[in-house]
Amino acid sequence: MQSKKTPASAVALGGVLAALAVVIMCLGTLIPIATYVCPAICMLLVQTVTKLCGRRIGWAWYGAVSLLSLLMAPDKEAAGVFLLLGYYPIVKPWMDSRKGKWLWKAMFFNASIALLYWVMLHLLGLEQVTEDYSGAGLAMGILLVVLGNLTFYLLDILLSRGIRRRRGR
């Protein structure tokens, strides 16, 4: 028996996956590396919602999960990463269709991360982030930027493979 796809089923699926995403974001404090892993997992969920329910519901889903993560997640750094990078799977097809797509993607990632940490350090004055990075020198900062770009590149490949796999079905 084949089920009929209705707007109500899309909203229900989005609601269940949003609840799952908020739970994942709230788990971000258990392991230090989860600060970056939890938003990446939630980006995979953004892609799933966008593909199954459409871009409009994908944007609404991203907004709801971002807001709930900022309010509920104990790790505000992870919530900030998702806020500034979480909509990437929605805009990825646009970036993929442009010339110099890797330049667009690198600018998107680096500008988002620079904005996030500037806001966290200078406007919000989060002492935890300041303490984490105060002892790190310039070489460590450069290494973190390079590793962040590499991780974003690998996430992009993962998202691309997810799109191709669903199209192949």
Secondary structure as GFF3:
##gff-version 3
##sequence-region A 1 169
A	DSSP	alpha_helix	7	26	.	.	.	ID=ss1
A	DSSP	three_ten_helix	27	29	.	.	.	ID=ss2
A	DSSP	alpha_helix	34	53	.	.	.	ID=ss3
A	DSSP	alpha_helix	55	72	.	.	.	ID=ss4
A	DSSP	alpha_helix	76	85	.	.	.	ID=ss5
A	DSSP	alpha_helix	88	96	.	.	.	ID=ss6
A	DSSP	alpha_helix	101	118	.	.	.	ID=ss7
A	DSSP	pi_helix	119	123	.	.	.	ID=ss8
A	DSSP	alpha_helix	127	134	.	.	.	ID=ss9
A	DSSP	alpha_helix	138	168	.	.	.	ID=ss10
###
